[in-house]
Amino acid sequence: MNVRGFAALARMHRFRMDQHRRKAIEVEAMRTNFMNQDAALEQELTRETNAVSQADLAMTNFGIYAQHIEARRETLAESIAEATRALGRINENMASEFREAKKFELALEREGKRQQHLAAKLEQAQLDEIGLTYSRRAAV
């Protein structure tokens, strides 16, 4: 494969890695939002529990309210777990794209060093030829 092919493949994998990084940021923001909602529900339940202990009349409806809050918290916990799993998958994909990009970047670097070595070798051969020519002329 030529050098431009390596560079193009490396750029493509870097681009994909950046897409995964942006997606990871979005999923992490969603996960944080779910966690904040869960904390808010927990605070709300604590506040309402304290209020109910002061007023026994509200006790009859409080059980239904508490069940509703717990159901919402369970749904949030499932959403948090799914977001965590999605984040893990995204990170795996991002790592895979990084490895692929690195592979092509290293191949590009090796090819560049090989080209430099060949150019230096050619230049040295030319200098050797010039030196031999001068030495032959000086001997004559």
C-alpha positions in Angstrom: 0.0 0.0 0.0 1.3 3.5 -0.8 2.0 6.2 1.8 -1.2 8.2 1.0 -3.3 5.1 1.6 -1.8 4.7 5.1 -2.4 8.3 5.9 -6.0 8.2 4.6 -6.7 5.0 6.7 -5.1 6.6 9.8 -7.3 9.7 9.3 -10.4 7.6 8.9 -9.8 5.7 12.1 -9.0 8.9 14.0 -12.2 10.4 12.7 -14.2 7.4 13.8 -12.4 7.5 17.2 -13.5 11.2 17.6 -17.1 10.2 16.7 -17.0 7.6 19.5 -15.5 10.1 21.8 -18.4 12.6 21.1 -20.9 9.8 21.6 -19.3 8.8 24.9 -19.6 12.4 26.1 -23.3 12.4 25.2 -23.9 9.0 27.0 -21.9 10.2 30.0 -24.1 13.3 30.2 -27.2 11.3 30.0 -25.9 9.0 32.7 -25.1 11.9 34.9 -28.5 13.4 34.3 -30.2 10.1 35.3 -28.0 10.0 38.5 -29.0 13.6 39.3 -32.7 12.7 38.8 -32.3 9.7 41.1 -30.7 11.9 43.8 -33.5 14.4 43.4 -36.1 11.7 43.8 -34.4 10.3 46.9 -34.3 13.8 48.4 -38.0 14.3 47.5 -38.9 11.0 49.2 -36.9 11.9 52.3 -38.6 15.3 52.5 -42.1 13.8 52.0 -41.4 11.1 54.6 -40.5 13.8 57.1 -43.6 15.7 56.2 -45.9 12.7 56.6 -44.5 11.8 60.0 -45.9 15.1 61.1 -49.3 14.8 59.6 -50.9 11.4 60.0 -53.8 12.3 57.7 -51.7 12.0 54.6 -50.4 8.5 55.6 -53.1 6.7 53.5 -51.9 8.2 50.2 -48.2 8.2 51.1 -47.7 4.5 50.5 -48.9 4.8 46.9 -46.7 7.9 46.5 -43.7 6.1 47.9 -44.3 3.1 45.6 -44.5 5.4 42.6 -41.2 7.1 43.6 -39.5 3.7 44.0 -40.7 2.6 40.6 -39.3 5.7 39.0 -36.0 5.2 40.8 -35.9 1.6 39.6 -36.5 2.8 36.1 -33.7 5.3 36.5 -31.4 2.6 37.9 -32.0 0.5 34.8 -31.3 3.5 32.6 -28.1 4.2 34.5 -27.0 0.6 34.1 -27.8 0.7 30.3 -25.9 3.9 29.9 -23.0 2.4 31.7 -23.0 -0.6 29.4 -23.3 1.6 26.4 -20.4 3.7 27.6 -18.3 0.5 28.0 -19.2 -0.6 24.4 -18.3 2.9 23.1 -15.0 2.9 24.9 -14.2 -0.6 23.4 -15.0 0.7 19.9 -12.9 3.8 20.6 -10.0 1.7 21.7 -10.3 -0.5 18.6 -10.3 2.6 16.4 -7.3 3.9 18.2 -5.4 0.7 17.7 -6.2 0.7 14.0 -5.2 4.3 13.6 -2.0 3.7 15.5 -1.2 0.7 13.3 -1.5 2.8 10.1 0.4 5.7 11.6 3.3 3.4 12.6 3.3 1.9 9.1 3.4 5.4 7.7 6.2 6.3 10.0 8.2 3.2 9.0 7.6 3.9 5.3 8.9 7.5 5.9 12.0 6.2 7.6 12.6 3.7 4.8 12.3 6.4 2.2 14.7 8.6 4.2 17.2 5.7 4.4 16.9 5.0 0.7 17.4 8.7 -0.1 20.4 8.9 2.2 21.8 5.7 0.6 21.3 7.2 -2.9 22.9 10.4 -1.9 25.9 8.6 -0.4 26.3 6.5 -3.6 26.3 9.7 -5.7 28.9 11.3 -3.3 31.0 8.2 -3.6 30.8 8.3 -7.4 31.8 12.0 -7.3 34.7 11.2 -5.0 35.9 8.3 -7.3 35.7 10.6 -10.4 37.8 13.3 -8.7 40.3 10.7 -7.5 40.6 9.2 -11.0 41.1 12.7 -12.5 43.7 13.5 -9.9 45.6 10.3 -10.7 45.8 11.0 -14.4 
